């Protein structure tokens, strides 16, 4: 079984993995040449994480609400 760190790349084609690797290396080279971009990159990751948390909370709320409604609002006899 693949480790967590390699699970996705093990299931992805070599062509796509190579393209992703090249993109990562390009970004790292940009950050190396302009370290001030690191702070803005980290801030962007924080915003993405906040959005992801919000979406997860919304999904949980909808699932919970659906479960409660299903349990409390039974089918009505015809």
N, C-alpha and C positions, 0 to 999 in steps of 0.2 A: 504494500500500500504506500502511496506517495505521501510525503510529509505535507503539512499544511502549506509550507512555503513553496513547494513545487507542484502541488496538486493541479492548479489551473494550467500551468505551462506544460505539464505532462499530457494534458487532454487537448492542447491547442496545436495547430499545425506548425511545423518548423518555419514556414514562410512568415506566418503572423508573429511567432516568437522572435524571429530575426528582426522584423520591422519594429516591434515594440522595443527590443534591445537597442536598436539604432536611435530611436526617438529618445529613449532614456539617456543614452550617452550624449546626444546633442543637448538635452536639457542640462545635464551635469556640466558640460563644457561651458554653457552660457552662465550658469551659476558660478563656476570657477572664475570666469572672466569678469563677472559683475556680481560680487557677493551681496550687494544691496538688494538684489532681487530675491534673495533667500527670505527676507522678512515678508515681502509681499506674497511670495509663494506659500509661506506658512499661514499667513492670514487668509489666503484663498482656501487652503485646506480646512481651516477652522470653520469658514462659512459653509463649505460643502458638508462638513460633519454635522453642523447645526441643522442644515436642511434635511439631511438623512435622518437625524433624530426626530425631527418634526414629522416626517413622513411615517416613520415607524410608530410614533405615538398615535397618529391619526389612524393607521391601520389597526392598531391594538384597540382603539376606542370603537371603531366600527365593528370589529369582530366581537368585542365584549357586548356592545349594544345589541347586535344581532342575536347573540346567545341569550341575553336576558329577555329580549322580546319573544324569541322562540319558546322559552320556558314559561313565560307568563301569559302570553296571548295565544291560547290554544285555538284549535280550529272550532268554528261554530257549527252546531248542528244545522242541517238544512231544514 
